[in-house]
């Protein structure tokens, strides 16, 4: 099997949110374990009404992640022993 180099443009969450402009109704994530790394450095994500996604994480990581969102109400739904769905709704 031969490998081929693929180049892609990478952008921060804040850059994407700024490019879209306000208001942003929904951010959906499925980013394979780097949720805290991506969302912890975002200043604009707190303005998003809904943030939903899938995490493969244990309870400590889920708590650490949801505490990043003091302006949102969190619901966590266990899908399997290792997979949860997270729903964050911005408080009005």
PAVOSE-363398 format. One record per atom (N, C-alpha, C, O): atom name; chain; x, y, z; residue in three letters. Coordinates in nm, 2 decimals. Layout:
PAVOSE-363398
<name CA | chain A | px X | py Y | pz Z | resn ALA>
...
***
This chain:
PAVOSE-363398
<name N | chain A | px 0.09 | py -0.12 | pz 0.00 | resn UNK>
<name CA | chain A | px 0.00 | py 0.00 | pz 0.00 | resn UNK>
<name C | chain A | px 0.09 | py 0.12 | pz 0.00 | resn UNK>
<name O | chain A | px 0.18 | py 0.14 | pz 0.08 | resn UNK>
<name N | chain A | px 0.07 | py 0.21 | pz -0.09 | resn UNK>
<name CA | chain A | px 0.14 | py 0.34 | pz -0.10 | resn UNK>
<name C | chain A | px 0.07 | py 0.45 | pz -0.03 | resn UNK>
<name O | chain A | px -0.05 | py 0.45 | pz -0.03 | resn UNK>
<name N | chain A | px 0.15 | py 0.53 | pz 0.04 | resn UNK>
<name CA | chain A | px 0.09 | py 0.65 | pz 0.10 | resn UNK>
<name C | chain A | px 0.11 | py 0.77 | pz 0.02 | resn UNK>
<name O | chain A | px 0.22 | py 0.79 | pz -0.04 | resn UNK>
<name N | chain A | px 0.02 | py 0.86 | pz 0.02 | resn UNK>
<name CA | chain A | px 0.03 | py 0.98 | pz -0.05 | resn UNK>
<name C | chain A | px 0.01 | py 1.10 | pz 0.05 | resn UNK>
<name O | chain A | px -0.08 | py 1.10 | pz 0.13 | resn UNK>
<name N | chain A | px 0.09 | py 1.20 | pz 0.04 | resn UNK>
<name CA | chain A | px 0.08 | py 1.32 | pz 0.13 | resn UNK>
<name C | chain A | px -0.04 | py 1.40 | pz 0.09 | resn UNK>
<name O | chain A | px -0.07 | py 1.42 | pz -0.03 | resn UNK>
<name N | chain A | px -0.12 | py 1.44 | pz 0.19 | resn UNK>
<name CA | chain A | px -0.23 | py 1.52 | pz 0.17 | resn UNK>
<name C | chain A | px -0.22 | py 1.64 | pz 0.25 | resn UNK>
<name O | chain A | px -0.19 | py 1.64 | pz 0.37 | resn UNK>
<name N | chain A | px -0.23 | py 1.76 | pz 0.19 | resn UNK>
<name CA | chain A | px -0.22 | py 1.88 | pz 0.26 | resn UNK>
<name C | chain A | px -0.36 | py 1.94 | pz 0.28 | resn UNK>
<name O | chain A | px -0.44 | py 1.93 | pz 0.19 | resn UNK>
<name N | chain A | px -0.38 | py 2.00 | pz 0.40 | resn UNK>
<name CA | chain A | px -0.51 | py 2.05 | pz 0.43 | resn UNK>
<name C | chain A | px -0.49 | py 2.18 | pz 0.51 | resn UNK>
<name O | chain A | px -0.39 | py 2.19 | pz 0.58 | resn UNK>
<name N | chain A | px -0.59 | py 2.27 | pz 0.50 | resn UNK>
<name CA | chain A | px -0.59 | py 2.39 | pz 0.58 | resn UNK>
<name C | chain A | px -0.65 | py 2.36 | pz 0.71 | resn UNK>
<name O | chain A | px -0.76 | py 2.30 | pz 0.72 | resn UNK>
<name N | chain A | px -0.59 | py 2.41 | pz 0.82 | resn UNK>
<name CA | chain A | px -0.64 | py 2.39 | pz 0.95 | resn UNK>
<name C | chain A | px -0.67 | py 2.53 | pz 1.01 | resn UNK>
<name O | chain A | px -0.59 | py 2.62 | pz 0.99 | resn UNK>
<name N | chain A | px -0.78 | py 2.54 | pz 1.08 | resn UNK>
<name CA | chain A | px -0.82 | py 2.66 | pz 1.14 | resn UNK>
<name C | chain A | px -0.87 | py 2.64 | pz 1.28 | resn UNK>
<name O | chain A | px -0.92 | py 2.53 | pz 1.31 | resn UNK>
<name N | chain A | px -0.86 | py 2.74 | pz 1.36 | resn UNK>
<name CA | chain A | px -0.91 | py 2.73 | pz 1.50 | resn UNK>
<name C | chain A | px -1.06 | py 2.75 | pz 1.50 | resn UNK>
<name O | chain A | px -1.12 | py 2.80 | pz 1.41 | resn UNK>
<name N | chain A | px -1.12 | py 2.70 | pz 1.61 | resn UNK>
<name CA | chain A | px -1.26 | py 2.71 | pz 1.63 | resn UNK>
<name C | chain A | px -1.30 | py 2.86 | pz 1.62 | resn UNK>
<name O | chain A | px -1.40 | py 2.90 | pz 1.56 | resn UNK>
<name N | chain A | px -1.23 | py 2.95 | pz 1.70 | resn UNK>
<name CA | chain A | px -1.26 | py 3.09 | pz 1.70 | resn UNK>
<name C | chain A | px -1.25 | py 3.15 | pz 1.56 | resn UNK>
<name O | chain A | px -1.33 | py 3.24 | pz 1.53 | resn UNK>
<name N | chain A | px -1.15 | py 3.11 | pz 1.48 | resn UNK>
<name CA | chain A | px -1.14 | py 3.17 | pz 1.35 | resn UNK>
<name C | chain A | px -1.26 | py 3.13 | pz 1.26 | resn UNK>
<name O | chain A | px -1.32 | py 3.21 | pz 1.19 | resn UNK>
<name N | chain A | px -1.31 | py 3.00 | pz 1.27 | resn UNK>
<name CA | chain A | px -1.43 | py 2.96 | pz 1.20 | resn UNK>
<name C | chain A | px -1.55 | py 3.03 | pz 1.24 | resn UNK>
<name O | chain A | px -1.63 | py 3.08 | pz 1.16 | resn UNK>
<name N | chain A | px -1.57 | py 3.05 | pz 1.38 | resn UNK>
<name CA | chain A | px -1.69 | py 3.12 | pz 1.43 | resn UNK>
<name C | chain A | px -1.68 | py 3.26 | pz 1.39 | resn UNK>
<name O | chain A | px -1.79 | py 3.32 | pz 1.35 | resn UNK>
<name N | chain A | px -1.57 | py 3.33 | pz 1.39 | resn UNK>
<name CA | chain A | px -1.56 | py 3.47 | pz 1.34 | resn UNK>
<name C | chain A | px -1.59 | py 3.48 | pz 1.20 | resn UNK>
<name O | chain A | px -1.65 | py 3.58 | pz 1.16 | resn UNK>
<name N | chain A | px -1.54 | py 3.39 | pz 1.12 | resn UNK>
<name CA | chain A | px -1.57 | py 3.39 | pz 0.97 | resn UNK>
<name C | chain A | px -1.72 | py 3.38 | pz 0.94 | resn UNK>
<name O | chain A | px -1.77 | py 3.44 | pz 0.85 | resn UNK>
<name N | chain A | px -1.78 | py 3.29 | pz 1.02 | resn UNK>
<name CA | chain A | px -1.93 | py 3.27 | pz 1.00 | resn UNK>
<name C | chain A | px -2.00 | py 3.40 | pz 1.04 | resn UNK>
<name O | chain A | px -2.10 | py 3.44 | pz 0.98 | resn UNK>
<name N | chain A | px -1.96 | py 3.46 | pz 1.15 | resn UNK>
<name CA | chain A | px -2.03 | py 3.57 | pz 1.21 | resn UNK>
<name C | chain A | px -2.14 | py 3.53 | pz 1.31 | resn UNK>
<name O | chain A | px -2.18 | py 3.41 | pz 1.31 | resn UNK>
<name N | chain A | px -2.18 | py 3.63 | pz 1.38 | resn UNK>
<name CA | chain A | px -2.28 | py 3.60 | pz 1.49 | resn UNK>
<name C | chain A | px -2.42 | py 3.62 | pz 1.43 | resn UNK>
<name O | chain A | px -2.44 | py 3.71 | pz 1.35 | resn UNK>
<name N | chain A | px -2.52 | py 3.55 | pz 1.47 | resn UNK>
<name CA | chain A | px -2.51 | py 3.44 | pz 1.57 | resn UNK>
<name C | chain A | px -2.49 | py 3.31 | pz 1.50 | resn UNK>
<name O | chain A | px -2.52 | py 3.29 | pz 1.39 | resn UNK>
<name N | chain A | px -2.43 | py 3.22 | pz 1.58 | resn UNK>
<name CA | chain A | px -2.41 | py 3.08 | pz 1.54 | resn UNK>
<name C | chain A | px -2.50 | py 3.00 | pz 1.62 | resn UNK>
<name O | chain A | px -2.49 | py 3.00 | pz 1.75 | resn UNK>
<name N | chain A | px -2.59 | py 2.92 | pz 1.56 | resn UNK>
<name CA | chain A | px -2.69 | py 2.85 | pz 1.63 | resn UNK>
<name C | chain A | px -2.64 | py 2.71 | pz 1.68 | resn UNK>
<name O | chain A | px -2.68 | py 2.67 | pz 1.79 | resn UNK>
<name N | chain A | px -2.55 | py 2.65 | pz 1.61 | resn UNK>
<name CA | chain A | px -2.51 | py 2.51 | pz 1.64 | resn UNK>
<name C | chain A | px -2.37 | py 2.48 | pz 1.60 | resn UNK>
<name O | chain A | px -2.32 | py 2.52 | pz 1.49 | resn UNK>
<name N | chain A | px -2.30 | py 2.42 | pz 1.69 | resn UNK>
<name CA | chain A | px -2.17 | py 2.36 | pz 1.66 | resn UNK>
<name C | chain A | px -2.18 | py 2.22 | pz 1.70 | resn UNK>
<name O | chain A | px -2.22 | py 2.18 | pz 1.81 | resn UNK>
<name N | chain A | px -2.14 | py 2.13 | pz 1.60 | resn UNK>
<name CA | chain A | px -2.15 | py 1.99 | pz 1.62 | resn UNK>
<name C | chain A | px -2.00 | py 1.94 | pz 1.62 | resn UNK>
<name O | chain A | px -1.92 | py 1.98 | pz 1.53 | resn UNK>
<name N | chain A | px -1.96 | py 1.86 | pz 1.72 | resn UNK>
<name CA | chain A | px -1.83 | py 1.81 | pz 1.72 | resn UNK>
<name C | chain A | px -1.82 | py 1.66 | pz 1.73 | resn UNK>
<name O | chain A | px -1.91 | py 1.59 | pz 1.79 | resn UNK>
<name N | chain A | px -1.72 | py 1.60 | pz 1.67 | resn UNK>
<name CA | chain A | px -1.68 | py 1.46 | pz 1.69 | resn UNK>
<name C | chain A | px -1.53 | py 1.46 | pz 1.65 | resn UNK>
<name O | chain A | px -1.49 | py 1.43 | pz 1.54 | resn UNK>
<name N | chain A | px -1.45 | py 1.49 | pz 1.75 | resn UNK>
<name CA | chain A | px -1.31 | py 1.52 | pz 1.72 | resn UNK>
<name C | chain A | px -1.21 | py 1.43 | pz 1.79 | resn UNK>
<name O | chain A | px -1.09 | py 1.47 | pz 1.82 | resn UNK>
<name N | chain A | px -1.25 | py 1.31 | pz 1.82 | resn UNK>
<name CA | chain A | px -1.17 | py 1.20 | pz 1.86 | resn UNK>
<name C | chain A | px -1.07 | py 1.23 | pz 1.97 | resn UNK>
<name O | chain A | px -0.95 | py 1.21 | pz 1.96 | resn UNK>
<name N | chain A | px -1.12 | py 1.28 | pz 2.09 | resn UNK>
<name CA | chain A | px -1.03 | py 1.29 | pz 2.20 | resn UNK>
<name C | chain A | px -0.97 | py 1.43 | pz 2.23 | resn UNK>
<name O | chain A | px -0.90 | py 1.44 | pz 2.33 | resn UNK>
<name N | chain A | px -0.98 | py 1.52 | pz 2.14 | resn UNK>
<name CA | chain A | px -0.92 | py 1.65 | pz 2.16 | resn UNK>
<name C | chain A | px -1.02 | py 1.76 | pz 2.19 | resn UNK>
<name O | chain A | px -0.99 | py 1.88 | pz 2.17 | resn UNK>
<name N | chain A | px -1.13 | py 1.72 | pz 2.24 | resn UNK>
<name CA | chain A | px -1.24 | py 1.82 | pz 2.27 | resn UNK>
<name C | chain A | px -1.19 | py 1.92 | pz 2.37 | resn UNK>
<name O | chain A | px -1.21 | py 2.04 | pz 2.34 | resn UNK>
<name N | chain A | px -1.13 | py 1.89 | pz 2.48 | resn UNK>
<name CA | chain A | px -1.09 | py 1.98 | pz 2.58 | resn UNK>
<name C | chain A | px -0.99 | py 2.08 | pz 2.52 | resn UNK>
<name O | chain A | px -0.99 | py 2.20 | pz 2.54 | resn UNK>
<name N | chain A | px -0.89 | py 2.02 | pz 2.44 | resn UNK>
<name CA | chain A | px -0.79 | py 2.11 | pz 2.38 | resn UNK>
<name C | chain A | px -0.85 | py 2.21 | pz 2.28 | resn UNK>
<name O | chain A | px -0.80 | py 2.32 | pz 2.28 | resn UNK>
<name N | chain A | px -0.95 | py 2.17 | pz 2.21 | resn UNK>
<name CA | chain A | px -1.01 | py 2.27 | pz 2.11 | resn UNK>
<name C | chain A | px -1.09 | py 2.37 | pz 2.18 | resn UNK>
<name O | chain A | px -1.08 | py 2.49 | pz 2.15 | resn UNK>
<name N | chain A | px -1.18 | py 2.33 | pz 2.26 | resn UNK>
<name CA | chain A | px -1.28 | py 2.42 | pz 2.32 | resn UNK>
<name C | chain A | px -1.23 | py 2.50 | pz 2.44 | resn UNK>
<name O | chain A | px -1.28 | py 2.61 | pz 2.46 | resn UNK>
<name N | chain A | px -1.12 | py 2.46 | pz 2.50 | resn UNK>
<name CA | chain A | px -1.07 | py 2.53 | pz 2.62 | resn UNK>
<name C | chain A | px -1.00 | py 2.66 | pz 2.57 | resn UNK>
<name O | chain A | px -0.98 | py 2.75 | pz 2.66 | resn UNK>
<name N | chain A | px -0.96 | py 2.67 | pz 2.45 | resn UNK>
<name CA | chain A | px -0.89 | py 2.80 | pz 2.40 | resn UNK>
<name C | chain A | px -0.99 | py 2.89 | pz 2.32 | resn UNK>
<name O | chain A | px -0.95 | py 2.99 | pz 2.27 | resn UNK>
<name N | chain A | px -1.12 | py 2.85 | pz 2.32 | resn UNK>
<name CA | chain A | px -1.21 | py 2.93 | pz 2.24 | resn UNK>
<name C | chain A | px -1.28 | py 3.04 | pz 2.33 | resn UNK>
<name O | chain A | px -1.33 | py 3.01 | pz 2.43 | resn UNK>
<name N | chain A | px -1.27 | py 3.16 | pz 2.28 | resn UNK>
<name CA | chain A | px -1.34 | py 3.27 | pz 2.35 | resn UNK>
<name C | chain A | px -1.48 | py 3.29 | pz 2.29 | resn UNK>
<name O | chain A | px -1.57 | py 3.35 | pz 2.36 | resn UNK>
<name N | chain A | px -1.51 | py 3.25 | pz 2.17 | resn UNK>
<name CA | chain A | px -1.63 | py 3.27 | pz 2.10 | resn UNK>
<name C | chain A | px -1.74 | py 3.16 | pz 2.12 | resn UNK>
<name O | chain A | px -1.86 | py 3.19 | pz 2.10 | resn UNK>
<name N | chain A | px -1.70 | py 3.04 | pz 2.16 | resn UNK>
<name CA | chain A | px -1.79 | py 2.93 | pz 2.17 | resn UNK>
<name C | chain A | px -1.90 | py 2.96 | pz 2.27 | resn UNK>
<name O | chain A | px -2.01 | py 2.90 | pz 2.26 | resn UNK>
<name N | chain A | px -1.88 | py 3.04 | pz 2.36 | resn UNK>
<name CA | chain A | px -1.98 | py 3.07 | pz 2.47 | resn UNK>
<name C | chain A | px -2.10 | py 3.14 | pz 2.41 | resn UNK>
<name O | chain A | px -2.20 | py 3.15 | pz 2.48 | resn UNK>
<name N | chain A | px -2.09 | py 3.20 | pz 2.29 | resn UNK>
<name CA | chain A | px -2.20 | py 3.27 | pz 2.22 | resn UNK>
<name C | chain A | px -2.29 | py 3.18 | pz 2.14 | resn UNK>
<name O | chain A | px -2.39 | py 3.22 | pz 2.09 | resn UNK>
<name N | chain A | px -2.24 | py 3.05 | pz 2.12 | resn UNK>
<name CA | chain A | px -2.32 | py 2.95 | pz 2.04 | resn UNK>
<name C | chain A | px -2.43 | py 2.90 | pz 2.12 | resn UNK>
<name O | chain A | px -2.42 | py 2.87 | pz 2.24 | resn UNK>
<name N | chain A | px -2.55 | py 2.89 | pz 2.06 | resn UNK>
<name CA | chain A | px -2.67 | py 2.85 | pz 2.13 | resn UNK>
<name C | chain A | px -2.66 | py 2.70 | pz 2.17 | resn UNK>
<name O | chain A | px -2.69 | py 2.66 | pz 2.28 | resn UNK>
<name N | chain A | px -2.63 | py 2.61 | pz 2.07 | resn UNK>
<name CA | chain A | px -2.62 | py 2.47 | pz 2.09 | resn UNK>
<name C | chain A | px -2.48 | py 2.42 | pz 2.06 | resn UNK>
<name O | chain A | px -2.43 | py 2.45 | pz 1.95 | resn UNK>
<name N | chain A | px -2.43 | py 2.33 | pz 2.14 | resn UNK>
<name CA | chain A | px -2.31 | py 2.26 | pz 2.11 | resn UNK>
<name C | chain A | px -2.34 | py 2.11 | pz 2.14 | resn UNK>
<name O | chain A | px -2.37 | py 2.08 | pz 2.25 | resn UNK>
<name N | chain A | px -2.32 | py 2.03 | pz 2.04 | resn UNK>
<name CA | chain A | px -2.36 | py 1.89 | pz 2.05 | resn UNK>
<name C | chain A | px -2.25 | py 1.80 | pz 1.99 | resn UNK>
<name O | chain A | px -2.18 | py 1.84 | pz 1.90 | resn UNK>
<name N | chain A | px -2.23 | py 1.69 | pz 2.05 | resn UNK>
<name CA | chain A | px -2.13 | py 1.60 | pz 2.00 | resn UNK>
<name C | chain A | px -2.11 | py 1.47 | pz 2.07 | resn UNK>
<name O | chain A | px -2.18 | py 1.44 | pz 2.17 | resn UNK>
<name N | chain A | px -2.02 | py 1.39 | pz 2.02 | resn UNK>
<name CA | chain A | px -1.99 | py 1.26 | pz 2.08 | resn UNK>
<name C | chain A | px -1.85 | py 1.26 | pz 2.14 | resn UNK>
<name O | chain A | px -1.75 | py 1.32 | pz 2.09 | resn UNK>
<name N | chain A | px -1.84 | py 1.20 | pz 2.26 | resn UNK>
<name CA | chain A | px -1.71 | py 1.19 | pz 2.32 | resn UNK>
<name C | chain A | px -1.69 | py 1.04 | pz 2.36 | resn UNK>
<name O | chain A | px -1.78 | py 0.97 | pz 2.41 | resn UNK>
<name N | chain A | px -1.57 | py 1.00 | pz 2.35 | resn UNK>
<name CA | chain A | px -1.52 | py 0.87 | pz 2.40 | resn UNK>
<name C | chain A | px -1.44 | py 0.90 | pz 2.52 | resn UNK>
<name O | chain A | px -1.32 | py 0.93 | pz 2.51 | resn UNK>
<name N | chain A | px -1.50 | py 0.90 | pz 2.64 | resn UNK>
<name CA | chain A | px -1.43 | py 0.95 | pz 2.76 | resn UNK>
<name C | chain A | px -1.50 | py 0.89 | pz 2.88 | resn UNK>
<name O | chain A | px -1.61 | py 0.85 | pz 2.88 | resn UNK>
<name N | chain A | px -1.42 | py 0.90 | pz 2.99 | resn UNK>
<name CA | chain A | px -1.47 | py 0.86 | pz 3.12 | resn UNK>
<name C | chain A | px -1.53 | py 0.98 | pz 3.19 | resn UNK>
<name O | chain A | px -1.52 | py 1.09 | pz 3.14 | resn UNK>
<name N | chain A | px -1.59 | py 0.95 | pz 3.31 | resn UNK>
<name CA | chain A | px -1.65 | py 1.06 | pz 3.38 | resn UNK>
<name C | chain A | px -1.56 | py 1.18 | pz 3.41 | resn UNK>
<name O | chain A | px -1.61 | py 1.29 | pz 3.40 | resn UNK>
<name N | chain A | px -1.44 | py 1.15 | pz 3.46 | resn UNK>
<name CA | chain A | px -1.35 | py 1.27 | pz 3.48 | resn UNK>
<name C | chain A | px -1.33 | py 1.36 | pz 3.36 | resn UNK>
<name O | chain A | px -1.34 | py 1.49 | pz 3.38 | resn UNK>
<name N | chain A | px -1.31 | py 1.31 | pz 3.24 | resn UNK>
<name CA | chain A | px -1.30 | py 1.39 | pz 3.12 | resn UNK>
<name C | chain A | px -1.43 | py 1.46 | pz 3.08 | resn UNK>
<name O | chain A | px -1.42 | py 1.57 | pz 3.04 | resn UNK>
<name N | chain A | px -1.54 | py 1.39 | pz 3.10 | resn UNK>
<name CA | chain A | px -1.67 | py 1.45 | pz 3.07 | resn UNK>
<name C | chain A | px -1.69 | py 1.57 | pz 3.17 | resn UNK>
<name O | chain A | px -1.74 | py 1.68 | pz 3.12 | resn UNK>
<name N | chain A | px -1.67 | py 1.56 | pz 3.29 | resn UNK>
<name CA | chain A | px -1.68 | py 1.67 | pz 3.39 | resn UNK>
<name C | chain A | px -1.59 | py 1.78 | pz 3.35 | resn UNK>
<name O | chain A | px -1.63 | py 1.90 | pz 3.35 | resn UNK>
<name N | chain A | px -1.46 | py 1.75 | pz 3.32 | resn UNK>
<name CA | chain A | px -1.37 | py 1.85 | pz 3.29 | resn UNK>
<name C | chain A | px -1.41 | py 1.93 | pz 3.16 | resn UNK>
<name O | chain A | px -1.40 | py 2.05 | pz 3.15 | resn UNK>
<name N | chain A | px -1.47 | py 1.86 | pz 3.07 | resn UNK>
<name CA | chain A | px -1.52 | py 1.92 | pz 2.94 | resn UNK>
<name C | chain A | px -1.64 | py 2.01 | pz 2.97 | resn UNK>
<name O | chain A | px -1.64 | py 2.12 | pz 2.93 | resn UNK>
<name N | chain A | px -1.74 | py 1.96 | pz 3.04 | resn UNK>
<name CA | chain A | px -1.86 | py 2.03 | pz 3.06 | resn UNK>
<name C | chain A | px -1.84 | py 2.16 | pz 3.14 | resn UNK>
<name O | chain A | px -1.91 | py 2.25 | pz 3.13 | resn UNK>
<name N | chain A | px -1.74 | py 2.16 | pz 3.23 | resn UNK>
<name CA | chain A | px -1.72 | py 2.28 | pz 3.31 | resn UNK>
<name C | chain A | px -1.66 | py 2.39 | pz 3.23 | resn UNK>
<name O | chain A | px -1.64 | py 2.50 | pz 3.28 | resn UNK>
<name N | chain A | px -1.62 | py 2.36 | pz 3.11 | resn UNK>
<name CA | chain A | px -1.57 | py 2.47 | pz 3.02 | resn UNK>
<name C | chain A | px -1.68 | py 2.56 | pz 2.98 | resn UNK>
<name O | chain A | px -1.66 | py 2.67 | pz 2.92 | resn UNK>
<name N | chain A | px -1.81 | py 2.52 | pz 3.00 | resn UNK>
<name CA | chain A | px -1.92 | py 2.59 | pz 2.95 | resn UNK>
<name C | chain A | px -2.01 | py 2.64 | pz 3.06 | resn UNK>
<name O | chain A | px -2.12 | py 2.59 | pz 3.08 | resn UNK>
<name N | chain A | px -1.97 | py 2.75 | pz 3.13 | resn UNK>
<name CA | chain A | px -2.05 | py 2.80 | pz 3.24 | resn UNK>
<name C | chain A | px -2.18 | py 2.86 | pz 3.20 | resn UNK>
<name O | chain A | px -2.27 | py 2.88 | pz 3.28 | resn UNK>
<name N | chain A | px -2.19 | py 2.90 | pz 3.07 | resn UNK>
<name CA | chain A | px -2.31 | py 2.97 | pz 3.02 | resn UNK>
<name C | chain A | px -2.41 | py 2.87 | pz 2.95 | resn UNK>
<name O | chain A | px -2.51 | py 2.91 | pz 2.89 | resn UNK>
<name N | chain A | px -2.38 | py 2.74 | pz 2.96 | resn UNK>
<name CA | chain A | px -2.46 | py 2.64 | pz 2.90 | resn UNK>
<name C | chain A | px -2.51 | py 2.54 | pz 3.00 | resn UNK>
<name O | chain A | px -2.45 | py 2.51 | pz 3.10 | resn UNK>
<name N | chain A | px -2.63 | py 2.49 | pz 2.98 | resn UNK>
<name CA | chain A | px -2.68 | py 2.37 | pz 3.05 | resn UNK>
<name C | chain A | px -2.64 | py 2.25 | pz 2.98 | resn UNK>
<name O | chain A | px -2.65 | py 2.24 | pz 2.86 | resn UNK>
<name N | chain A | px -2.59 | py 2.15 | pz 3.05 | resn UNK>
<name CA | chain A | px -2.53 | py 2.03 | pz 2.99 | resn UNK>
<name C | chain A | px -2.63 | py 1.91 | pz 3.02 | resn UNK>
<name O | chain A | px -2.68 | py 1.89 | pz 3.13 | resn UNK>
<name N | chain A | px -2.64 | py 1.83 | pz 2.91 | resn UNK>
<name CA | chain A | px -2.71 | py 1.70 | pz 2.92 | resn UNK>
<name C | chain A | px -2.61 | py 1.60 | pz 2.86 | resn UNK>
<name O | chain A | px -2.55 | py 1.62 | pz 2.76 | resn UNK>
<name N | chain A | px -2.59 | py 1.49 | pz 2.94 | resn UNK>
<name CA | chain A | px -2.50 | py 1.38 | pz 2.89 | resn UNK>
<name C | chain A | px -2.58 | py 1.25 | pz 2.88 | resn UNK>
<name O | chain A | px -2.64 | py 1.21 | pz 2.98 | resn UNK>
<name N | chain A | px -2.57 | py 1.19 | pz 2.76 | resn UNK>
<name CA | chain A | px -2.64 | py 1.07 | pz 2.74 | resn UNK>
<name C | chain A | px -2.54 | py 0.96 | pz 2.71 | resn UNK>
<name O | chain A | px -2.47 | py 0.96 | pz 2.61 | resn UNK>
<name N | chain A | px -2.54 | py 0.85 | pz 2.79 | resn UNK>
<name CA | chain A | px -2.45 | py 0.74 | pz 2.78 | resn UNK>
<name C | chain A | px -2.51 | py 0.65 | pz 2.66 | resn UNK>
<name O | chain A | px -2.62 | py 0.60 | pz 2.67 | resn UNK>
<name N | chain A | px -2.43 | py 0.64 | pz 2.56 | resn UNK>
<name CA | chain A | px -2.47 | py 0.56 | pz 2.44 | resn UNK>
<name C | chain A | px -2.42 | py 0.41 | pz 2.46 | resn UNK>
<name O | chain A | px -2.49 | py 0.32 | pz 2.44 | resn UNK>
<name N | chain A | px -2.29 | py 0.40 | pz 2.50 | resn UNK>
<name CA | chain A | px -2.23 | py 0.27 | pz 2.53 | resn UNK>
<name C | chain A | px -2.14 | py 0.30 | pz 2.65 | resn UNK>
<name O | chain A | px -2.13 | py 0.41 | pz 2.70 | resn UNK>
<name N | chain A | px -2.08 | py 0.19 | pz 2.71 | resn UNK>
<name CA | chain A | px -1.99 | py 0.22 | pz 2.82 | resn UNK>
<name C | chain A | px -1.88 | py 0.32 | pz 2.80 | resn UNK>
<name O | chain A | px -1.82 | py 0.38 | pz 2.89 | resn UNK>
<name N | chain A | px -1.84 | py 0.33 | pz 2.67 | resn UNK>
<name CA | chain A | px -1.73 | py 0.42 | pz 2.64 | resn UNK>
<name C | chain A | px -1.77 | py 0.55 | pz 2.56 | resn UNK>
<name O | chain A | px -1.68 | py 0.63 | pz 2.53 | resn UNK>
<name N | chain A | px -1.89 | py 0.56 | pz 2.52 | resn UNK>
<name CA | chain A | px -1.93 | py 0.67 | pz 2.43 | resn UNK>
<name C | chain A | px -2.05 | py 0.74 | pz 2.49 | resn UNK>
<name O | chain A | px -2.15 | py 0.68 | pz 2.53 | resn UNK>
<name N | chain A | px -2.04 | py 0.88 | pz 2.50 | resn UNK>
<name CA | chain A | px -2.15 | py 0.96 | pz 2.54 | resn UNK>
<name C | chain A | px -2.18 | py 1.07 | pz 2.44 | resn UNK>
<name O | chain A | px -2.09 | py 1.11 | pz 2.36 | resn UNK>
<name N | chain A | px -2.30 | py 1.11 | pz 2.44 | resn UNK>
<name CA | chain A | px -2.35 | py 1.22 | pz 2.36 | resn UNK>
<name C | chain A | px -2.36 | py 1.34 | pz 2.45 | resn UNK>
<name O | chain A | px -2.43 | py 1.33 | pz 2.56 | resn UNK>
<name N | chain A | px -2.31 | py 1.45 | pz 2.42 | resn UNK>
<name CA | chain A | px -2.32 | py 1.57 | pz 2.50 | resn UNK>
<name C | chain A | px -2.40 | py 1.68 | pz 2.43 | resn UNK>
<name O | chain A | px -2.38 | py 1.71 | pz 2.31 | resn UNK>
<name N | chain A | px -2.50 | py 1.74 | pz 2.50 | resn UNK>
<name CA | chain A | px -2.58 | py 1.84 | pz 2.45 | resn UNK>
<name C | chain A | px -2.56 | py 1.96 | pz 2.54 | resn UNK>
<name O | chain A | px -2.59 | py 1.95 | pz 2.66 | resn UNK>
<name N | chain A | px -2.52 | py 2.07 | pz 2.49 | resn UNK>
<name CA | chain A | px -2.50 | py 2.20 | pz 2.57 | resn UNK>
<name C | chain A | px -2.59 | py 2.30 | pz 2.51 | resn UNK>
<name O | chain A | px -2.58 | py 2.34 | pz 2.39 | resn UNK>
<name N | chain A | px -2.68 | py 2.36 | pz 2.59 | resn UNK>
<name CA | chain A | px -2.77 | py 2.46 | pz 2.55 | resn UNK>
<name C | chain A | px -2.74 | py 2.59 | pz 2.63 | resn UNK>
<name O | chain A | px -2.74 | py 2.59 | pz 2.75 | resn UNK>
<name N | chain A | px -2.72 | py 2.70 | pz 2.55 | resn UNK>
<name CA | chain A | px -2.69 | py 2.82 | pz 2.62 | resn UNK>
<name C | chain A | px -2.80 | py 2.87 | pz 2.70 | resn UNK>
<name O | chain A | px -2.92 | py 2.87 | pz 2.65 | resn UNK>
<name N | chain A | px -2.77 | py 2.92 | pz 2.82 | resn UNK>
<name CA | chain A | px -2.88 | py 2.97 | pz 2.90 | resn UNK>
<name C | chain A | px -2.92 | py 3.11 | pz 2.85 | resn UNK>
<name O | chain A | px -2.83 | py 3.19 | pz 2.80 | resn UNK>
<name N | chain A | px -3.04 | py 3.14 | pz 2.86 | resn UNK>
<name CA | chain A | px -3.09 | py 3.27 | pz 2.81 | resn UNK>
<name C | chain A | px -3.09 | py 3.37 | pz 2.92 | resn UNK>
<name O | chain A | px -3.12 | py 3.49 | pz 2.90 | resn UNK>
***
